């Protein structure tokens, strides 16, 4: 399990070093920000050998056009430091006590 956490922390550090606000716990999210969460673990011979993380780019509730500008800026910054893949899906993220917030989510394999 330590390697999974270390891998996630490495991903988070690379994103933070690019200037992004990055969290690993939704309760700490303060948009605009990026949420990194484990998505899948690949197992073989009783151990984890790979992992995939969900990287969600979250904008504040500022209207569609402005939110889209913010999200594209976050994605472009992240793409400069981690391989986001070719498909980034639109989504929403709901923080405690708020309406669903605009977001995009990418999968990053580590």
Beta strands, then each sheet from edge to edge (+ up, - down):
strand 1: 22-23
strand 2: 33-44
strand 3: 47-58
strand 4: 89-93
strand 5: 101-109
sheet 1: 1+ 2+ 3- 5+ 4-
end
